[in-house]
């Protein structure tokens, strides 16, 4: 469980955040594929979702 110690989190908190970020990743794939066919739909949605993942993990888990 050194990963949890390094992230300074509990198993449950890690589960909740990882599940949330994984669902956002699924949305990135779906909206990205739709956007690749219809460029006028979801113009910046995949980018914003990816940024939400990066910003959230840096805020909650990066403590360097």
C-alpha positions as CSV (number, residue, x, y, z in Angstrom):
1,X,0.0,0.0,0.0
2,X,2.9,2.3,-0.5
3,X,1.0,4.0,-3.3
4,X,-1.7,5.1,-0.8
5,X,0.9,6.3,1.7
6,X,2.7,8.3,-1.0
7,X,-0.6,9.8,-2.1
8,X,-1.4,10.5,1.6
9,X,-4.9,9.0,1.2
10,X,-7.1,6.3,2.4
11,X,-8.3,3.3,0.5
12,X,-11.9,4.6,0.3
13,X,-10.9,8.1,-0.7
14,X,-8.6,6.6,-3.4
15,X,-11.5,4.4,-4.6
16,X,-13.9,7.4,-4.9
17,X,-11.5,9.7,-6.7
18,X,-10.2,6.9,-9.0
19,X,-13.7,5.9,-9.9
20,X,-14.7,9.5,-10.6
21,X,-11.6,10.2,-12.7
22,X,-12.2,6.9,-14.6
23,X,-15.7,8.0,-15.5
24,X,-14.4,11.3,-16.7
25,X,-11.9,9.4,-18.9
26,X,-14.8,7.4,-20.4
27,X,-16.5,10.7,-21.2
28,X,-13.3,12.1,-22.8
29,X,-13.3,9.1,-25.1
30,X,-16.9,9.3,-26.0
31,X,-17.0,13.1,-26.5
32,X,-13.6,12.9,-28.3
33,X,-14.9,10.3,-30.8
34,X,-18.1,12.3,-31.4
35,X,-16.1,15.5,-31.9
36,X,-13.7,13.8,-34.4
37,X,-16.7,13.1,-36.6
38,X,-18.7,16.3,-35.9
39,X,-16.1,19.0,-35.1
40,X,-18.8,21.5,-34.1
41,X,-20.0,19.3,-31.3
42,X,-18.1,19.1,-28.0
43,X,-15.6,21.6,-29.3
44,X,-13.5,21.8,-26.1
45,X,-15.2,19.2,-23.8
46,X,-12.5,16.5,-24.0
47,X,-9.8,19.1,-23.2
48,X,-11.9,20.5,-20.3
49,X,-12.5,17.0,-18.9
50,X,-8.9,16.1,-19.1
51,X,-7.9,19.3,-17.4
52,X,-10.4,18.5,-14.6
53,X,-8.6,15.2,-14.0
54,X,-5.1,16.8,-14.0
55,X,-6.2,19.7,-11.8
56,X,-8.0,17.4,-9.4
57,X,-5.2,14.9,-8.9
58,X,-2.7,17.7,-8.5
59,X,-4.9,19.4,-5.9
60,X,-5.8,16.2,-4.0
61,X,-2.8,13.9,-4.3
62,X,0.4,15.7,-5.4
63,X,2.1,16.9,-2.2
64,X,5.7,17.5,-3.4
